[in-house]
């Protein structure tokens, strides 16, 4: 369980640089990008519903980068959920999981954790 935050994510499979990045930074700069770490991730996902509507996905991730392996539990709100509702639900979920001693907060992204494991 970590901090509640928002960020844009670009996920990819394979060796191609995602077109979103090329459009954002330009072809020249994109051609100079190089791999820093490789992560392999296995994800399981379950929808969370409120009043019959899906409001988030609860996911468990098993991540491997080099010799490092770890697991993460994430709750990702769908884009249609307002910031106020997401904040309220995040507070409720953090309170719910706070009593589980098998969970430890993480304030690093998967990329940051993989780089730290180098």
Secondary structure as the mmCIF struct_conf table of DSSP 4:
data_model
#
loop_
_struct_conf.conf_type_id
_struct_conf.id
_struct_conf.beg_label_comp_id
_struct_conf.beg_label_asym_id
_struct_conf.beg_label_seq_id
_struct_conf.end_label_comp_id
_struct_conf.end_label_asym_id
_struct_conf.end_label_seq_id
BEND BEND1 UNK A 14 UNK A 16
HELX_LH_PP_P HELX_LH_PP_P1 UNK A 17 UNK A 18
HELX_RH_AL_P HELX_RH_AL_P1 UNK A 19 UNK A 25
HELX_RH_AL_P HELX_RH_AL_P2 UNK A 27 UNK A 31
TURN_TY1_P TURN_TY1_P1 UNK A 32 UNK A 32
STRN STRN1 UNK A 40 UNK A 50
TURN_TY1_P TURN_TY1_P2 UNK A 51 UNK A 52
STRN STRN2 UNK A 53 UNK A 65
TURN_TY1_P TURN_TY1_P3 UNK A 66 UNK A 67
STRN STRN3 UNK A 68 UNK A 77
TURN_TY1_P TURN_TY1_P4 UNK A 79 UNK A 80
BEND BEND2 UNK A 81 UNK A 81
HELX_RH_AL_P HELX_RH_AL_P3 UNK A 83 UNK A 97
TURN_TY1_P TURN_TY1_P5 UNK A 98 UNK A 99
TURN_TY1_P TURN_TY1_P6 UNK A 101 UNK A 102
BEND BEND3 UNK A 108 UNK A 108
HELX_RH_AL_P HELX_RH_AL_P4 UNK A 110 UNK A 116
TURN_TY1_P TURN_TY1_P7 UNK A 117 UNK A 117
#
